[in-house]
Amino acid sequence: MEGDRTRIMDLREGLRNVSISGRVLEAGEPKVVETKRGPATLSEAVVGDESGRVKVTLWGSHAGTLKEGEAVRIEGAWTTSYRGKVQVNVGRESTIEKVDSEDVPQAEDIPEEMPEAQYRGFGQRQPYRSGGFGGFRGGGYQPRRGGRRRF
């Protein structure tokens, strides 16, 4: 970390109130998706700094606000993981501000590396051992007395 800014390659899933600075390398258009809480607007972007790059999901009013090539500082974000990669989420409590372009590296100077998740998230199979039964977590059955139990 530099001051209160986290380097992208130092990001880990499960962090709250994250601040990063970087250059927008890719910026997608807003789209509406169905969530457990109903429809939500989001857009996706890729932001990079001197250490690497990370996928950023912008929710609600932040969707579509990043433009490719901009230098930005994102504050109040949180991290999750998907398919083994850490992602940054920007929501209603988060802020995005434009910063001096000279404060962040140019796109061609940003490494391709992305932060890896430390553990497998929901929906990914995880090997486990329980009571002598070897199997996988995530969508299966575990033998027990009196029948089968879905987990």
Secondary structure as GFF3:
##gff-version 3
##sequence-region A 1 151
A	DSSP	three_ten_helix	8	10	.	.	.	ID=ss1
A	DSSP	beta_strand	18	27	.	.	.	ID=ss2
A	DSSP	beta_strand	31	35	.	.	.	ID=ss3
A	DSSP	beta_strand	38	48	.	.	.	ID=ss4
A	DSSP	beta_strand	53	59	.	.	.	ID=ss5
A	DSSP	three_ten_helix	60	62	.	.	.	ID=ss6
A	DSSP	beta_strand	71	82	.	.	.	ID=ss7
A	DSSP	beta_strand	85	90	.	.	.	ID=ss8
A	DSSP	beta_strand	95	98	.	.	.	ID=ss9
A	DSSP	three_ten_helix	101	103	.	.	.	ID=ss10
A	DSSP	three_ten_helix	107	109	.	.	.	ID=ss11
A	DSSP	beta_strand	126	130	.	.	.	ID=ss12
A	DSSP	beta_strand	133	137	.	.	.	ID=ss13
A	DSSP	beta_strand	141	144	.	.	.	ID=ss14
A	DSSP	beta_strand	147	150	.	.	.	ID=ss15
###
